Amino acid sequence: MLLEEHVSLRPYNTFGLNAQARYFARFASADELRQLLALPQVQAGPLLVLGGGSNLLLTQDFVGVVLKNEIKGLEIIGEDTDTHTALLRAGAGESWHGLVEYTLQEELSGVENLSLIPGTVGAAPLQNIGAYGAELQDTFERLEALEISTGALRVFTKQECGFGYRESVFKGPLKNQFIVTAVVLRLHRATARRPANVRYGAIQETLADLGIDSSEPTPST
Ligand SMILES: Cc1cc2nc3c(=O)[nH]c(=O)nc-3n(C[C@H](O)[C@H](O)[C@H](O)COP(=O)(O)OP(=O)(O)OC[C@H]3O[C@@H](n4cnc5c(N)ncnc54)[C@H](O)[C@@H]3O)c2cc1C
């Protein structure tokens, strides 16, 4: 949680650009982040929150503070036997693809079409990540975020996130005001019995080429 000075961001962006951060720190919990937000260097701004660095083009040195999200944790926090769903809470610094793999191990479905999307769980709601006919909002329940100006924790429901196509309030009216610290998803139980979402054209074509009936694949296949 130390504030380092003049740190190369090369290892932290997928383009491998060698921009330098004037100040740099990692945080592994919401409490650590709150402490960092209170520091005068952070208050002075500008501030850049870094996830996996896969959607950033660092064309020049960053004159302010870069905070790297390393909040971990994947935990099933609830089960609903009526709807056959489970709630998964994920730390915002977890890898998104790691989360997808975890859901398949736990026989939960709903995010399998979003496998291999680079980046962290915390960045996923910002643009409502999507692929192959599925979007984050399909399974999204709520998120937790710290308000940058106050350090206060706020919970956002799906409705409050204002999701659209690669859109959310965090790219619009609330841009640069909150840092996502955790995301909760509602996923389906009984993976094997639930048909996979194969409506997307390219998936249908591939299945047809392979001679597979589109009612056959399960989320884990
Ligand atoms: C090869 C490739 C394929 C891709 N395919 C897809 C795809 O199929 N579908 C899709 O939707 N996207 C896709 N993307 C885009 C990318 O995967 C997403 O935008 C992803 O959510 C970025 O995550 P990240 O952790 O790397 O974010 P970063 O690049 O670290 O950050 C991106 C932005 O989000 C902000 N941010 C990051 N974490 C937080 C946080 N916790 N709280 C608040 N703000 C935060 C950052 O400040 C920055 O403004 C692809 C990108 C690449 C490079």
PDBQT file of the ligand as one rigid body, heavy atoms in Angstrom, charges set to zero:
ROOT
HETATM    1  C1  LIG A 301      -7.705  -8.331 -27.108  1.00  0.00    +0.000 C 
HETATM    2  C2  LIG A 301      -8.864  -7.675 -26.415  1.00  0.00    +0.000 A 
HETATM    3  C3  LIG A 301     -10.116  -8.237 -26.554  1.00  0.00    +0.000 A 
HETATM    4  C4  LIG A 301     -11.224  -7.632 -25.952  1.00  0.00    +0.000 A 
HETATM    5  N1  LIG A 301     -12.460  -8.207 -26.109  1.00  0.00    +0.000 NA
HETATM    6  C5  LIG A 301     -13.539  -7.633 -25.526  1.00  0.00    +0.000 A 
HETATM    7  C6  LIG A 301     -14.852  -8.201 -25.686  1.00  0.00    +0.000 A 
HETATM    8  O1  LIG A 301     -15.031  -9.217 -26.351  1.00  0.00    +0.000 OA
HETATM    9  N2  LIG A 301     -15.902  -7.582 -25.063  1.00  0.00    +0.000 N 
HETATM   10  C7  LIG A 301     -15.733  -6.463 -24.308  1.00  0.00    +0.000 A 
HETATM   11  O2  LIG A 301     -16.721  -5.961 -23.760  1.00  0.00    +0.000 OA
HETATM   12  N3  LIG A 301     -14.494  -5.905 -24.135  1.00  0.00    +0.000 NA
HETATM   13  C8  LIG A 301     -13.420  -6.447 -24.729  1.00  0.00    +0.000 A 
HETATM   14  N4  LIG A 301     -12.173  -5.885 -24.579  1.00  0.00    +0.000 N 
HETATM   15  C9  LIG A 301     -12.037  -4.691 -23.737  1.00  0.00    +0.000 C 
HETATM   16  C10 LIG A 301     -11.545  -5.022 -22.308  1.00  0.00    +0.000 C 
HETATM   17  O3  LIG A 301     -11.432  -6.394 -22.114  1.00  0.00    +0.000 OA
HETATM   18  C11 LIG A 301     -12.555  -4.465 -21.286  1.00  0.00    +0.000 C 
HETATM   19  O4  LIG A 301     -12.714  -3.080 -21.439  1.00  0.00    +0.000 OA
HETATM   20  C12 LIG A 301     -12.125  -4.767 -19.853  1.00  0.00    +0.000 C 
HETATM   21  O5  LIG A 301     -13.232  -4.566 -19.011  1.00  0.00    +0.000 OA
HETATM   22  C13 LIG A 301     -10.944  -3.920 -19.409  1.00  0.00    +0.000 C 
HETATM   23  O6  LIG A 301     -10.540  -4.364 -18.130  1.00  0.00    +0.000 OA
HETATM   24  P1  LIG A 301      -9.183  -3.891 -17.461  1.00  0.00    +0.000 P 
HETATM   25  O7  LIG A 301      -9.189  -4.393 -16.057  1.00  0.00    +0.000 OA
HETATM   26  O8  LIG A 301      -8.025  -4.297 -18.304  1.00  0.00    +0.000 OA
HETATM   27  O9  LIG A 301      -9.361  -2.298 -17.483  1.00  0.00    +0.000 OA
HETATM   28  P2  LIG A 301      -8.204  -1.208 -17.580  1.00  0.00    +0.000 P 
HETATM   29  O10 LIG A 301      -7.673  -1.173 -18.980  1.00  0.00    +0.000 OA
HETATM   30  O11 LIG A 301      -7.241  -1.360 -16.473  1.00  0.00    +0.000 OA
HETATM   31  O12 LIG A 301      -9.072   0.110 -17.330  1.00  0.00    +0.000 OA
HETATM   32  C14 LIG A 301     -10.039   0.526 -18.277  1.00  0.00    +0.000 C 
HETATM   33  C15 LIG A 301     -10.809   1.732 -17.696  1.00  0.00    +0.000 C 
HETATM   34  O13 LIG A 301     -11.583   1.340 -16.577  1.00  0.00    +0.000 OA
HETATM   35  C16 LIG A 301     -11.186   2.055 -15.411  1.00  0.00    +0.000 C 
HETATM   36  N5  LIG A 301     -11.213   1.115 -14.289  1.00  0.00    +0.000 N 
HETATM   37  C17 LIG A 301     -10.550  -0.059 -14.203  1.00  0.00    +0.000 A 
HETATM   38  N6  LIG A 301     -10.863  -0.691 -13.058  1.00  0.00    +0.000 NA
HETATM   39  C18 LIG A 301     -11.740   0.108 -12.407  1.00  0.00    +0.000 A 
HETATM   40  C19 LIG A 301     -12.415   0.010 -11.156  1.00  0.00    +0.000 A 
HETATM   41  N7  LIG A 301     -12.254  -1.039 -10.342  1.00  0.00    +0.000 N 
HETATM   42  N8  LIG A 301     -13.264   1.001 -10.805  1.00  0.00    +0.000 NA
HETATM   43  C20 LIG A 301     -13.437   2.085 -11.619  1.00  0.00    +0.000 A 
HETATM   44  N9  LIG A 301     -12.816   2.249 -12.789  1.00  0.00    +0.000 NA
HETATM   45  C21 LIG A 301     -11.975   1.260 -13.190  1.00  0.00    +0.000 A 
HETATM   46  C22 LIG A 301      -9.788   2.564 -15.711  1.00  0.00    +0.000 C 
HETATM   47  O14 LIG A 301      -9.468   3.728 -14.961  1.00  0.00    +0.000 OA
HETATM   48  C23 LIG A 301      -9.874   2.846 -17.200  1.00  0.00    +0.000 C 
HETATM   49  O15 LIG A 301     -10.521   4.077 -17.416  1.00  0.00    +0.000 OA
HETATM   50  C24 LIG A 301     -11.050  -6.454 -25.176  1.00  0.00    +0.000 A 
HETATM   51  C25 LIG A 301      -9.769  -5.903 -25.017  1.00  0.00    +0.000 A 
HETATM   52  C26 LIG A 301      -8.682  -6.497 -25.631  1.00  0.00    +0.000 A 
HETATM   53  C27 LIG A 301      -7.330  -5.895 -25.459  1.00  0.00    +0.000 C 
ENDROOT
TORSDOF 0
